[in-house]
């Protein structure tokens, strides 16, 4: 697994990650829908230390 620093990546960085042996990487792009063809550009939900349980529930329901 790799988390791109500050979410910054492009095709060149993705290729370097692949060459380094990473098989999955997360971006800072919001979302839960993933593409099998893009395992080095996974989207994610932004959960902060200030996110309440109710806030997490709302994130999950909204993206379901």
Secondary structure, DSSP 8 states (H G I E B T S, - for coil): -EE-GGG---HHHHHHHHHTT---EEEEEE-S---TT-TTSEEE----TT--HHHHHHHHHHH-
